[in-house]
Amino acid sequence: MGKARLEAFSDGVIAIIITIMVLELKVPHGDSLQELAPLVPVFLSYVLSFLYVGIYWNNHHHMLHAARTVNGGVLWANLHLLFWLSLFPFATGWMGENHFTAVPSALYGVVLLMAAIAYWILQQAIIRAEGNASVLQRAVGRDLKGKLSPLFYIAAILSTLWTPWVSEALYVAVALLWLVPDRRIETLIGHERPQ
């Protein structure tokens, strides 16, 4: 089975997720800069989530670029990832509207954690479909970033019980960790192409 439809469908869903998130930014009714002040938390949560969705889109693209084939397991694993990504607008809006309070921030962390787990499951499904000699298997190697991220998310979720700002700092830290795409996939694919 080819991967083009999987990529196109995923790109479409991710574009819709971003669209829904931006539609949650409500325009103030006044014309002064003071009217924008209450929107700062909503905007900051949007920026963080936009960054996360962008990171997932970029890394998803690289992962599928390394894949040679997809099967039913990969399709379901991809839908699982898209399900958790589709919850970003809700979690983002709730956290921003409530100014990063504990419960909304914890829910945001749960959505991030589940998306990370779903991404790992998709990665493993592709590797299983192609075997351990796959480009993706060689590229991810020990996958230190992939193993650290869920630990940071769990720490962030737990920190909301005491100091929610620590959880926000951890969410930003993980985003910064993933901001630069994984160059191992590009490097391996570049070496395997005929010159």
Backbone as a printed PyTorch tensor [residue, N CA C, xyz], in Angstrom:
tensor([[[  0.8510,  -1.1710,   0.0000],
         [  0.0000,   0.0000,   0.0000],
         [  0.8980,   1.2360,   0.0000]],

        [[  0.5470,   2.2100,  -0.8060],
         [  1.3180,   3.4460,  -0.8710],
         [  1.0380,   4.3490,   0.3110]],

        [[  1.9110,   5.3080,   0.4930],
         [  1.7820,   6.1980,   1.6390],
         [  1.2430,   7.5800,   1.2770]],

        [[  1.0420,   7.8610,  -0.0030],
         [  0.6240,   9.1980,  -0.4360],
         [ -0.7160,   9.6060,   0.1660]],

        [[ -1.6870,   8.6840,   0.1790],
         [ -3.0030,   9.0250,   0.7420],
         [ -2.9100,   9.2770,   2.2390]],

        [[ -2.0760,   8.5010,   2.9270],
         [ -1.8840,   8.6940,   4.3670],
         [ -1.3010,  10.0750,   4.6360]],

        [[ -0.3130,  10.4600,   3.8590],
         [  0.2970,  11.7810,   4.0280],
         [ -0.7100,  12.8920,   3.7370]],

        [[ -1.4470,  12.7680,   2.6430],
         [ -2.4160,  13.8010,   2.2630],
         [ -3.5130,  13.9410,   3.3120]],

        [[ -4.0390,  12.8170,   3.7900],
         [ -5.0830,  12.8480,   4.8080],
         [ -4.5560,  13.4970,   6.0880]],

        [[ -3.3750,  13.0950,   6.5050],
         [ -2.7880,  13.6350,   7.7330],
         [ -2.5400,  15.1350,   7.6130]],

        [[ -2.0200,  15.5720,   6.4680],
         [ -1.7900,  16.9990,   6.2560],
         [ -3.1050,  17.7710,   6.3440]],

        [[ -4.1660,  17.2190,   5.7670],
         [ -5.4660,  17.8800,   5.8130],
         [ -6.0000,  18.0050,   7.2260]],

        [[ -5.8840,  16.9330,   8.0060],
         [ -6.3650,  16.9580,   9.3940],
         [ -5.5600,  17.9700,  10.2040]],

        [[ -4.2570,  17.9860,  10.0200],
         [ -3.4120,  18.9190,  10.7730],
         [ -3.7410,  20.3570,  10.3890]],

        [[ -4.0120,  20.6170,   9.1170],
         [ -4.4040,  21.9660,   8.6880],
         [ -5.7200,  22.3830,   9.3470]],

        [[ -6.6450,  21.4560,   9.4570],
         [ -7.9260,  21.7530,  10.1130],
         [ -7.7120,  22.0360,  11.5940]],

        [[ -6.8380,  21.2930,  12.2360],
         [ -6.5440,  21.5140,  13.6630],
         [ -6.0250,  22.9300,  13.8800]],

        [[ -5.1010,  23.3620,  13.0460],
         [ -4.5630,  24.7200,  13.1680],
         [ -5.6660,  25.7500,  12.9310]],

        [[ -6.5160,  25.4980,  11.9580],
         [ -7.6150,  26.4160,  11.6630],
         [ -8.5640,  26.5380,  12.8460]],

        [[ -8.9060,  25.4140,  13.4500],
         [ -9.8000,  25.4470,  14.6140],
         [ -9.1580,  26.2180,  15.7610]],

        [[ -7.8660,  26.0130,  15.9650],
         [ -7.1920,  26.7220,  17.0610],
         [ -7.2280,  28.2330,  16.8480]],

        [[ -6.9570,  28.6860,  15.6330],
         [ -6.9300,  30.1320,  15.3950],
         [ -8.3360,  30.7230,  15.4830]],

        [[ -9.3550,  29.9530,  15.1540],
         [-10.7230,  30.4540,  15.2700],
         [-11.1420,  30.6510,  16.7220]],

        [[-10.4280,  30.0130,  17.6450],
         [-10.7240,  30.1970,  19.0640],
         [-10.2280,  31.5410,  19.5900]],

        [[ -9.3700,  32.2240,  18.8170],
         [ -8.9140,  33.5600,  19.2110],
         [-10.0270,  34.5500,  18.8840]],

        [[-10.7300,  34.9820,  19.8890],
         [-11.8770,  35.8720,  19.6980],
         [-11.4070,  37.3240,  19.5900]],

        [[-11.9950,  38.0470,  18.6660],
         [-11.6560,  39.4520,  18.4460],
         [-12.3190,  40.2900,  19.5370]],

        [[-11.5580,  41.1800,  20.2020],
         [-12.1750,  42.0290,  21.2340],
         [-13.1140,  43.0520,  20.5940]],

        [[-14.0590,  43.5410,  21.3790],
         [-15.0560,  44.4830,  20.8580],
         [-14.5890,  45.9260,  20.9110]],

        [[-13.5720,  46.2050,  21.6870],
         [-13.0520,  47.5750,  21.7590],
         [-11.9330,  47.7940,  20.7620]],

        [[-11.4740,  49.0660,  20.6940],
         [-10.4160,  49.3920,  19.7440],
         [ -9.1330,  49.8620,  20.4230]],

        [[ -9.0070,  49.6380,  21.7130],
         [ -7.7970,  50.0570,  22.4170],
         [ -6.9130,  48.8430,  22.7290]],

        [[ -5.6630,  49.1410,  22.9900],
         [ -4.7200,  48.0630,  23.3120],
         [ -5.0870,  47.3610,  24.6170]],

        [[ -5.7580,  48.0580,  25.5280],
         [ -6.1710,  47.4380,  26.7870],
         [ -7.1350,  46.2810,  26.5560]],

        [[ -7.8760,  46.3440,  25.4610],
         [ -8.8200,  45.2650,  25.1400],
         [ -8.0920,  43.9620,  24.8170]],

        [[ -6.8270,  44.0600,  24.4200],
         [ -6.0520,  42.8700,  24.0740],
         [ -5.4680,  42.1670,  25.3030]],

        [[ -5.3340,  42.8830,  26.4070],
         [ -4.6940,  42.3210,  27.6040],
         [ -5.3220,  41.0090,  28.0760]],

        [[ -6.6590,  40.9010,  28.1450],
         [ -7.2310,  39.6260,  28.5950],
         [ -6.9620,  38.4660,  27.6230]],

        [[ -6.5910,  38.7810,  26.3850],
         [ -6.3450,  37.7370,  25.3930],
         [ -4.9190,  37.1940,  25.4200]],

        [[ -4.0500,  37.7940,  26.2180],
         [ -2.6410,  37.3590,  26.2420],
         [ -2.5070,  35.8770,  26.6050]],

        [[ -3.1540,  35.3670,  27.6620],
         [ -3.0180,  33.9330,  27.9530],
         [ -3.5480,  33.0470,  26.8250]],

        [[ -4.6470,  33.4560,  26.2140],
         [ -5.2200,  32.6860,  25.1070],
         [ -4.2390,  32.6680,  23.9360]],

        [[ -3.6400,  33.8240,  23.6450],
         [ -2.6850,  33.9090,  22.5480],
         [ -1.4320,  33.0820,  22.8420]],

        [[ -0.9320,  33.1590,  24.0730],
         [  0.2660,  32.3880,  24.4280],
         [  0.0090,  30.8860,  24.3330]],

        [[ -1.1610,  30.4430,  24.7700],
         [ -1.4700,  29.0170,  24.6590],
         [ -1.5980,  28.6210,  23.1900]],

        [[ -2.1340,  29.5250,  22.3610],
         [ -2.2290,  29.2630,  20.9230],
         [ -0.8390,  29.1380,  20.3050]],

        [[  0.0620,  30.0480,  20.6480],
         [  1.4220,  30.0070,  20.0940],
         [  2.0990,  28.6920,  20.4640]],

        [[  1.9720,  28.2820,  21.7260],
         [  2.5880,  27.0260,  22.1600],
         [  2.0020,  25.8400,  21.3970]],

        [[  0.6930,  25.8040,  21.2660],
         [  0.0550,  24.6920,  20.5550],
         [  0.3530,  24.7250,  19.0610]],

        [[  0.4040,  25.9150,  18.4770],
         [  0.7680,  26.0210,  17.0660],
         [  2.1700,  25.4540,  16.8610]],

        [[  3.0690,  25.7740,  17.7780],
         [  4.4260,  25.2440,  17.7110],
         [  4.4180,  23.7240,  17.8010]],

        [[  3.6480,  23.1750,  18.7370],
         [  3.5590,  21.7190,  18.8770],
         [  2.9780,  21.0600,  17.6250]],

        [[  1.9020,  21.6090,  17.1000],
         [  1.3020,  21.0240,  15.9000],
         [  2.2930,  21.0900,  14.7460]],

        [[  3.0150,  22.2070,  14.6370],
         [  4.0410,  22.3300,  13.6120],
         [  5.1510,  21.3080,  13.7680]],

        [[  5.5490,  21.0630,  14.9980],
         [  6.5870,  20.0620,  15.2770],
         [  6.0940,  18.6760,  14.8850]],

        [[  4.8620,  18.3520,  15.2550],
         [  4.3100,  17.0480,  14.8790],
         [  4.2010,  16.9180,  13.3640]],

        [[  3.7390,  17.9710,  12.6960],
         [  3.6100,  17.9220,  11.2420],
         [  4.9780,  17.6910,  10.5920]],

        [[  5.9850,  18.4390,  11.0500],
         [  7.3280,  18.3320,  10.4820],
         [  7.9130,  16.9410,  10.7030]],

        [[  7.8430,  16.4550,  11.9320],
         [  8.4160,  15.1490,  12.2370],
         [  7.6160,  14.0100,  11.6070]],

        [[  6.3040,  14.1830,  11.5090],
         [  5.4520,  13.2030,  10.8400],
         [  5.8630,  13.0940,   9.3740]],

        [[  6.1060,  14.2500,   8.7560],
         [  6.5600,  14.2750,   7.3630],
         [  7.8760,  13.5130,   7.2060]],

        [[  8.8280,  13.7900,   8.0910],
         [ 10.1150,  13.1000,   8.0140],
         [  9.9600,  11.5970,   8.2320]],

        [[  9.1220,  11.2320,   9.1910],
         [  8.9300,   9.8120,   9.4860],
         [  8.3100,   9.1040,   8.2800]],

        [[  7.2950,   9.7020,   7.6790],
         [  6.6740,   9.0670,   6.5180],
         [  7.5880,   9.0930,   5.2940]],

        [[  8.4580,  10.0900,   5.2330],
         [  9.4280,  10.1320,   4.1380],
         [ 10.3900,   8.9450,   4.2330]],

        [[ 10.6850,   8.5310,   5.4570],
         [ 11.5840,   7.3900,   5.6560],
         [ 10.8750,   6.0620,   5.4260]],

        [[  9.5500,   6.0600,   5.5350],
         [  8.7880,   4.8170,   5.3530],
         [  8.6860,   4.4740,   3.8760]],

        [[  8.7590,   3.2020,   3.5880],
         [  8.6250,   2.7620,   2.1990],
         [  7.2200,   2.2470,   1.9090]],

        [[  6.5580,   1.7630,   2.9260],
         [  5.2320,   1.1910,   2.7390],
         [  4.4160,   1.3860,   4.0130]],

        [[  3.1090,   1.2860,   3.8690],
         [  2.2310,   1.3220,   5.0400],
         [  1.2800,   0.1360,   4.9550]],

        [[  0.8090,  -0.2860,   6.1090],
         [ -0.1770,  -1.3640,   6.1600],
         [ -1.3270,  -0.9160,   7.0620]],

        [[ -2.2620,  -1.8250,   7.3210],
         [ -3.4130,  -1.4860,   8.1550],
         [ -3.0230,  -1.0190,   9.5440]],

        [[ -2.0230,  -1.6420,  10.1340],
         [ -1.5650,  -1.2370,  11.4690],
         [ -1.0350,   0.1840,  11.4800]],

        [[ -0.3110,   0.5540,  10.4350],
         [  0.2180,   1.9150,  10.3270],
         [ -0.9390,   2.9040,  10.1600]],

        [[ -1.9290,   2.5440,   9.3540],
         [ -3.0760,   3.4350,   9.1610],
         [ -3.8080,   3.6950,  10.4790]],

        [[ -4.0430,   2.6400,  11.2530],
         [ -4.7300,   2.8090,  12.5410],
         [ -3.8730,   3.5790,  13.5360]],

        [[ -2.5810,   3.3180,  13.5380],
         [ -1.6830,   4.0520,  14.4410],
         [ -1.6680,   5.5350,  14.0730]],

        [[ -1.7220,   5.8250,  12.7810],
         [ -1.7570,   7.2170,  12.3380],
         [ -3.0590,   7.8870,  12.7750]],

        [[ -4.1850,   7.1850,  12.6450],
         [ -5.4590,   7.7370,  13.1180],
         [ -5.4330,   7.9880,  14.6230]],

        [[ -4.7880,   7.1010,  15.3600],
         [ -4.6450,   7.2660,  16.8020],
         [ -3.8990,   8.5660,  17.1140]],

        [[ -2.8090,   8.8130,  16.3910],
         [ -2.0660,  10.0630,  16.5760],
         [ -2.9450,  11.2600,  16.2260]],

        [[ -3.6440,  11.2030,  15.1040],
         [ -4.4830,  12.3210,  14.6950],
         [ -5.6130,  12.5920,  15.6920]],

        [[ -6.1100,  11.5360,  16.3410],
         [ -7.1360,  11.7220,  17.3730],
         [ -6.6120,  12.6220,  18.4830]],

        [[ -5.4280,  12.3080,  19.0050],
         [ -4.8800,  13.1010,  20.1040],
         [ -4.5200,  14.5080,  19.6460]],

        [[ -4.0050,  14.6410,  18.4300],
         [ -3.7230,  15.9830,  17.9130],
         [ -5.0070,  16.7890,  17.7530]],

        [[ -6.1070,  16.1170,  17.4260],
         [ -7.3780,  16.8300,  17.2400],
         [ -7.9160,  17.3950,  18.5510]],

        [[ -7.4060,  16.9300,  19.6760],
         [ -7.8220,  17.4730,  20.9740],
         [ -7.0340,  18.7180,  21.3740]],

        [[ -5.9920,  19.0520,  20.6060],
         [ -5.2030,  20.2440,  20.9130],
         [ -6.0580,  21.5180,  20.9780]],

        [[ -6.9650,  21.7650,  20.0180],
         [ -7.7500,  23.0070,  20.1080],
         [ -8.5460,  23.1270,  21.4100]],

        [[ -9.1720,  22.0330,  21.8380],
         [ -9.9420,  22.0750,  23.0850],
         [ -9.0380,  22.3410,  24.2760]],

        [[ -7.9670,  21.5440,  24.3980],
         [ -7.0620,  21.6930,  25.5480],
         [ -6.3990,  23.0690,  25.5390]],

        [[ -6.0430,  23.5470,  24.3680],
         [ -5.4190,  24.8670,  24.2340],
         [ -6.3770,  25.9620,  24.6700]],

        [[ -7.5880,  25.9060,  24.1540],
         [ -8.5790,  26.9260,  24.4950],
         [ -8.9100,  26.9470,  25.9790]],

        [[ -9.0790,  25.7650,  26.5620],
         [ -9.4270,  25.6990,  27.9820],
         [ -8.3080,  26.2420,  28.8470]],

        [[ -7.0790,  25.8830,  28.5170],
         [ -5.9370,  26.3470,  29.3000],
         [ -5.7860,  27.8660,  29.1730]],

        [[ -5.8860,  28.4000,  27.9590],
         [ -5.7280,  29.8370,  27.7650],
         [ -6.8420,  30.6480,  28.3920]],

        [[ -8.0730,  30.1900,  28.2320],
         [ -9.2240,  30.9040,  28.7950],
         [ -9.1740,  30.9550,  30.3230]],

        [[ -8.5470,  29.9610,  30.9230],
         [ -8.4740,  29.8970,  32.3830],
         [ -7.1110,  30.3060,  32.9190]],

        [[ -6.3440,  31.0020,  32.0860],
         [ -5.0740,  31.6130,  32.4920],
         [ -4.1030,  30.6110,  33.1210]],

        [[ -3.9930,  29.4540,  32.5030],
         [ -2.9930,  28.4380,  32.8820],
         [ -3.1720,  27.9100,  34.3040]],

        [[ -4.4190,  27.7960,  34.7470],
         [ -4.6640,  27.2310,  36.0800],
         [ -4.3900,  25.7270,  36.0590]],

        [[ -4.4240,  25.1170,  37.2360],
         [ -3.9320,  23.7440,  37.4140],
         [ -4.6390,  22.6960,  36.5570]],

        [[ -5.9400,  22.5790,  36.6630],
         [ -6.6370,  21.4900,  35.9750],
         [ -6.5550,  21.6200,  34.4540]],

        [[ -6.8160,  22.7960,  33.8670],
         [ -6.6450,  22.9010,  32.4200],
         [ -5.2050,  22.6450,  31.9590]],

        [[ -4.2300,  23.0930,  32.7530],
         [ -2.8250,  22.8520,  32.3940],
         [ -2.4820,  21.3690,  32.4810]],

        [[ -3.0650,  20.6910,  33.4670],
         [ -2.8410,  19.2440,  33.5840],
         [ -3.4680,  18.5090,  32.4010]],

        [[ -4.6890,  18.9030,  32.0230],
         [ -5.3310,  18.2710,  30.8670],
         [ -4.5050,  18.4980,  29.6040]],

        [[ -3.9790,  19.6950,  29.4410],
         [ -3.1240,  19.9950,  28.2990],
         [ -1.9310,  19.0360,  28.2860]],

        [[ -1.3470,  18.8090,  29.4480],
         [ -0.2220,  17.8760,  29.5490],
         [ -0.6220,  16.4470,  29.2230]],

        [[ -1.8090,  16.0450,  29.6290],
         [ -2.2800,  14.6930,  29.3030],
         [ -2.4250,  14.5420,  27.7910]],

        [[ -2.9590,  15.5620,  27.1220],
         [ -3.0990,  15.5040,  25.6690],
         [ -1.7180,  15.4410,  25.0130]],

        [[ -0.7720,  16.2400,  25.5080],
         [  0.5960,  16.1850,  24.9680],
         [  1.2180,  14.8080,  25.1900]],

        [[  1.0310,  14.2590,  26.3780],
         [  1.5770,  12.9360,  26.6940],
         [  0.9850,  11.8700,  25.7810]],

        [[ -0.3170,  11.9000,  25.6130],
         [ -0.9630,  10.8870,  24.7740],
         [ -0.5710,  11.0330,  23.3010]],

        [[ -0.3770,  12.2690,  22.8450],
         [  0.0910,  12.4760,  21.4690],
         [  1.5040,  11.9310,  21.3030]],

        [[  2.3470,  12.1190,  22.3060],
         [  3.7130,  11.5850,  22.2440],
         [  3.6970,  10.0580,  22.2110]],

        [[  2.8490,   9.4600,  23.0180],
         [  2.7370,   8.0010,  23.0250],
         [  2.2040,   7.5120,  21.6790]],

        [[  1.2110,   8.2110,  21.1430],
         [  0.6440,   7.8290,  19.8480],
         [  1.6750,   7.9620,  18.7320]],

        [[  2.5150,   8.9870,  18.8010],
         [  3.5750,   9.1510,  17.8050],
         [  4.5590,   7.9850,  17.8840]],

        [[  4.9190,   7.5900,  19.1060],
         [  5.8200,   6.4500,  19.3030],
         [  5.1860,   5.1650,  18.7530]],

        [[  3.8880,   4.9750,  18.9990],
         [  3.1900,   3.7920,  18.4910],
         [  3.2190,   3.7820,  16.9640]],

        [[  2.9960,   4.9330,  16.3440],
         [  3.0540,   5.0170,  14.8820],
         [  4.4610,   4.6830,  14.3840]],

        [[  5.4310,   5.2260,  15.0330],
         [  6.8290,   4.9450,  14.6730],
         [  7.1170,   3.4540,  14.7480]],

        [[  6.6720,   2.8230,  15.8250],
         [  6.8950,   1.3860,  15.9970],
         [  6.1130,   0.5730,  14.9670]],

        [[  4.9150,   1.0290,  14.6050],
         [  4.1120,   0.3240,  13.5930],
         [  4.8130,   0.3550,  12.2400]],

        [[  5.4140,   1.4860,  11.9060],
         [  6.1500,   1.5840,  10.6350],
         [  7.3650,   0.6680,  10.6610]],

        [[  8.0920,   0.6840,  11.7520],
         [  9.2790,  -0.1760,  11.8770],
         [  8.8750,  -1.6420,  11.7960]],

        [[  7.7930,  -1.9960,  12.4770],
         [  7.3180,  -3.3850,  12.4430],
         [  6.9130,  -3.7820,  11.0240]],

        [[  6.2920,  -2.8610,  10.2800],
         [  5.8630,  -3.1570,   8.9120],
         [  7.0570,  -3.3450,   7.9720]],

        [[  8.1670,  -2.6720,   8.2670],
         [  9.3270,  -2.7190,   7.3780],
         [ 10.4690,  -3.5830,   7.8930]],

        [[ 10.4220,  -3.9620,   9.1400],
         [ 11.4920,  -4.7690,   9.7120],
         [ 12.5590,  -3.9000,  10.3640]],

        [[ 13.3770,  -4.5380,  11.1820],
         [ 14.3860,  -3.8030,  11.9520],
         [ 15.4800,  -3.1770,  11.0900]],

        [[ 15.5840,  -3.5630,   9.8420],
         [ 16.5880,  -2.9640,   8.9590],
         [ 16.0390,  -1.7150,   8.2610]],

        [[ 14.8630,  -1.2610,   8.6720],
         [ 14.2510,  -0.1050,   8.0120],
         [ 15.0710,   1.1620,   8.2640]],

        [[ 14.9200,   2.1050,   7.3570],
         [ 15.6020,   3.3910,   7.5020],
         [ 15.1650,   4.0600,   8.8000]],

        [[ 13.8810,   3.9930,   9.0990],
         [ 13.3690,   4.6330,  10.3080],
         [ 13.9850,   4.0240,  11.5590]],

        [[ 14.1100,   2.7140,  11.6120],
         [ 14.7200,   2.0530,  12.7710],
         [ 16.1500,   2.5390,  12.9720]],

        [[ 16.8930,   2.6030,  11.8910],
         [ 18.2810,   3.0610,  12.0090],
         [ 18.3460,   4.5320,  12.3780]],

        [[ 17.3950,   5.3260,  11.8810],
         [ 17.4100,   6.7610,  12.1540],
         [ 17.0660,   7.0860,  13.6000]],

        [[ 16.0700,   6.4190,  14.1520],
         [ 15.6630,   6.7650,  15.5220],
         [ 16.6240,   6.2020,  16.5520]],

        [[ 17.2730,   5.1140,  16.2340],
         [ 18.2570,   4.5550,  17.1670],
         [ 17.6820,   4.3930,  18.5540]],

        [[ 18.3580,   4.9750,  19.5230],
         [ 17.9000,   4.8710,  20.9160],
         [ 16.7780,   5.8610,  21.2230]],

        [[ 16.5950,   6.8580,  20.3760],
         [ 15.4930,   7.8170,  20.4730],
         [ 15.4290,   8.4920,  21.8430]],

        [[ 16.5220,   9.1540,  22.2200],
         [ 16.5950,   9.7890,  23.5260],
         [ 15.5230,  10.8660,  23.7030]],

        [[ 15.3140,  11.7030,  22.6740],
         [ 14.2820,  12.7500,  22.7880],
         [ 12.8970,  12.1300,  22.9460]],

        [[ 12.6560,  11.0470,  22.2200],
         [ 11.3690,  10.3830,  22.3040],
         [ 11.1050,   9.7670,  23.6610]],

        [[ 12.1640,   9.3590,  24.3490],
         [ 12.0010,   8.7820,  25.6840],
         [ 11.9420,   9.8510,  26.7680]],

        [[ 12.6320,  10.9650,  26.5610],
         [ 12.6290,  12.0330,  27.5650],
         [ 11.3110,  12.8130,  27.5870]],

        [[ 10.7260,  13.0200,  26.4190],
         [  9.5280,  13.8590,  26.3310],
         [  8.3950,  13.3880,  27.2390]],

        [[  8.0020,  12.1060,  27.2110],
         [  6.9230,  11.6800,  28.1150],
         [  7.2650,  11.8850,  29.5920]],

        [[  8.5230,  11.7370,  29.9410],
         [  8.9190,  11.9670,  31.3390],
         [  8.7230,  13.4330,  31.7220]],

        [[  9.0830,  14.3390,  30.8050],
         [  8.8490,  15.7610,  31.0510],
         [  7.3540,  16.0570,  31.1530]],

        [[  6.5490,  15.4280,  30.3010],
         [  5.1000,  15.6570,  30.3500],
         [  4.5250,  15.1710,  31.6780]],

        [[  4.9580,  14.0130,  32.1320],
         [  4.4600,  13.4960,  33.4190],
         [  4.8570,  14.4320,  34.5470]],

        [[  6.1100,  14.8970,  34.5270],
         [  6.5600,  15.8470,  35.5550],
         [  5.7390,  17.1300,  35.4900]],

        [[  5.4290,  17.5770,  34.2890],
         [  4.6390,  18.8050,  34.1300],
         [  3.2220,  18.6150,  34.6640]],

        [[  2.6230,  17.4800,  34.3520],
         [  1.2660,  17.2010,  34.8350],
         [  1.2410,  17.1950,  36.3560]],

        [[  2.2070,  16.5320,  36.9490],
         [  2.2700,  16.4800,  38.4150],
         [  2.5560,  17.8490,  39.0250]],

        [[  3.3650,  18.6600,  38.3600],
         [  3.7160,  19.9730,  38.9110],
         [  2.5280,  20.9250,  38.9350]],

        [[  1.4960,  20.6520,  38.1360],
         [  0.3270,  21.5340,  38.1640],
         [ -0.3510,  21.5210,  39.5250]],

        [[ -0.1300,  20.4530,  40.2940],
         [ -0.7310,  20.3780,  41.6280],
         [ -0.1430,  21.4210,  42.5750]],

        [[  1.0960,  21.8470,  42.3310],
         [  1.7550,  22.7980,  43.2250],
         [  1.9970,  24.1430,  42.5550]],

        [[  2.6210,  24.1200,  41.4040],
         [  2.9430,  25.3690,  40.7130],
         [  2.7300,  25.1930,  39.2110]],

        [[  1.5680,  25.6230,  38.7290],
         [  1.2750,  25.4360,  37.3080],
         [  2.2880,  26.0810,  36.3570]],

        [[  2.9540,  27.1670,  36.7760],
         [  3.9050,  27.8050,  35.8670],
         [  5.0740,  26.8830,  35.5480]],

        [[  5.4180,  25.9720,  36.4660],
         [  6.4930,  25.0130,  36.1880],
         [  6.0640,  24.0840,  35.0520]],

        [[  4.7930,  23.6950,  35.0580],
         [  4.3170,  22.8270,  33.9840],
         [  4.4160,  23.5390,  32.6420]],

        [[  4.0710,  24.8100,  32.6030],
         [  4.1680,  25.5630,  31.3440],
         [  5.6170,  25.6380,  30.8820]],

        [[  6.5280,  25.8420,  31.8210],
         [  7.9520,  25.8970,  31.4670],
         [  8.4210,  24.5540,  30.9010]],

        [[  7.9280,  23.4630,  31.4640],
         [  8.3040,  22.1400,  30.9570],
         [  7.7050,  21.8880,  29.5700]],

        [[  6.4790,  22.3400,  29.3430],
         [  5.8820,  22.1870,  28.0100],
         [  6.6950,  22.9550,  26.9710]],

        [[  7.1230,  24.1580,  27.3380],
         [  7.9510,  24.9560,  26.4240],
         [  9.2950,  24.2770,  26.2040]],

        [[  9.8830,  23.7210,  27.2700],
         [ 11.1830,  23.0520,  27.1530],
         [ 11.1230,  21.8800,  26.1840]],

        [[ 10.0690,  21.0860,  26.2680],
         [  9.9430,  19.9450,  25.3450],
         [  9.7660,  20.4420,  23.9140]],

        [[  8.9750,  21.4860,  23.7340],
         [  8.7960,  22.0370,  22.3870],
         [ 10.1330,  22.5070,  21.8250]],

        [[ 10.9300,  23.1700,  22.6510],
         [ 12.2400,  23.6310,  22.1920],
         [ 13.1620,  22.4590,  21.8730]],

        [[ 13.0270,  21.3760,  22.6270],
         [ 13.8250,  20.1800,  22.3850],
         [ 13.5470,  19.6090,  20.9950]],

        [[ 12.2900,  19.7000,  20.5520],
         [ 11.8730,  19.1310,  19.2750],
         [ 11.8350,  20.1390,  18.1450]],

        [[ 12.1090,  21.3950,  18.4350],
         [ 11.9740,  22.4420,  17.4290],
         [ 12.8200,  22.1740,  16.1880]],

        [[ 14.0280,  21.7100,  16.3890],
         [ 14.8790,  21.3650,  15.2520],
         [ 14.5240,  19.9490,  14.8240]],

        [[ 14.1100,  19.7640,  13.5720],
         [ 13.7290,  18.4180,  13.1260],
         [ 14.8960,  17.4430,  13.2450]],

        [[ 14.5380,  16.1940,  13.3940],
         [ 15.5330,  15.1450,  13.5340],
         [ 16.2690,  14.9630,  12.2140]],

        [[ 17.5110,  15.3380,  12.1840],
         [ 18.2980,  15.2950,  10.9530],
         [ 18.7880,  13.8830,  10.6210]],

        [[ 18.6470,  12.9590,  11.5450],
         [ 19.1220,  11.5970,  11.2770],
         [ 18.3830,  10.9710,  10.1110]],

        [[ 17.0870,  11.2340,  10.0040],
         [ 16.3050,  10.6660,   8.9020],
         [ 16.7820,  11.2560,   7.5740]],

        [[ 16.9240,  12.5870,   7.5230],
         [ 17.3920,  13.2170,   6.2870],
         [ 18.7700,  12.7030,   5.8960]],

        [[ 19.6450,  12.5400,   6.8710],
         [ 21.0000,  12.0740,   6.5910],
         [ 20.9820,  10.6520,   6.0280]],

        [[ 20.2240,   9.7700,   6.6700],
         [ 20.1710,   8.3810,   6.1890],
         [ 19.5350,   8.2800,   4.8160]],

        [[ 18.4670,   9.0190,   4.5910],
         [ 17.8150,   8.9670,   3.2800],
         [ 18.7440,   9.5290,   2.2230]],

        [[ 19.4720,  10.5900,   2.5370],
         [ 20.4200,  11.1680,   1.5980],
         [ 21.5330,  10.2200,   1.2200]],

        [[ 21.9880,   9.4050,   2.1790],
         [ 23.0450,   8.4240,   1.8890],
         [ 22.5420,   7.2500,   1.0790]],

        [[ 21.2530,   6.9440,   1.1710],
         [ 20.7210,   5.7750,   0.4630],
         [ 20.3150,   6.0870,  -0.9640]],

        [[ 20.1640,   7.3740,  -1.2940],
         [ 19.7940,   7.7300,  -2.6700],
         [ 20.9930,   7.5620,  -3.5880]],

        [[ 20.7730,   7.0800,  -4.7900],
         [ 21.8810,   6.9850,  -5.7450],
         [ 22.3690,   8.3760,  -6.1340]],

        [[ 23.6390,   8.5160,  -6.2900],
         [ 24.2370,   9.8130,  -6.6380],
         [ 24.0800,  10.1430,  -8.0880]]])
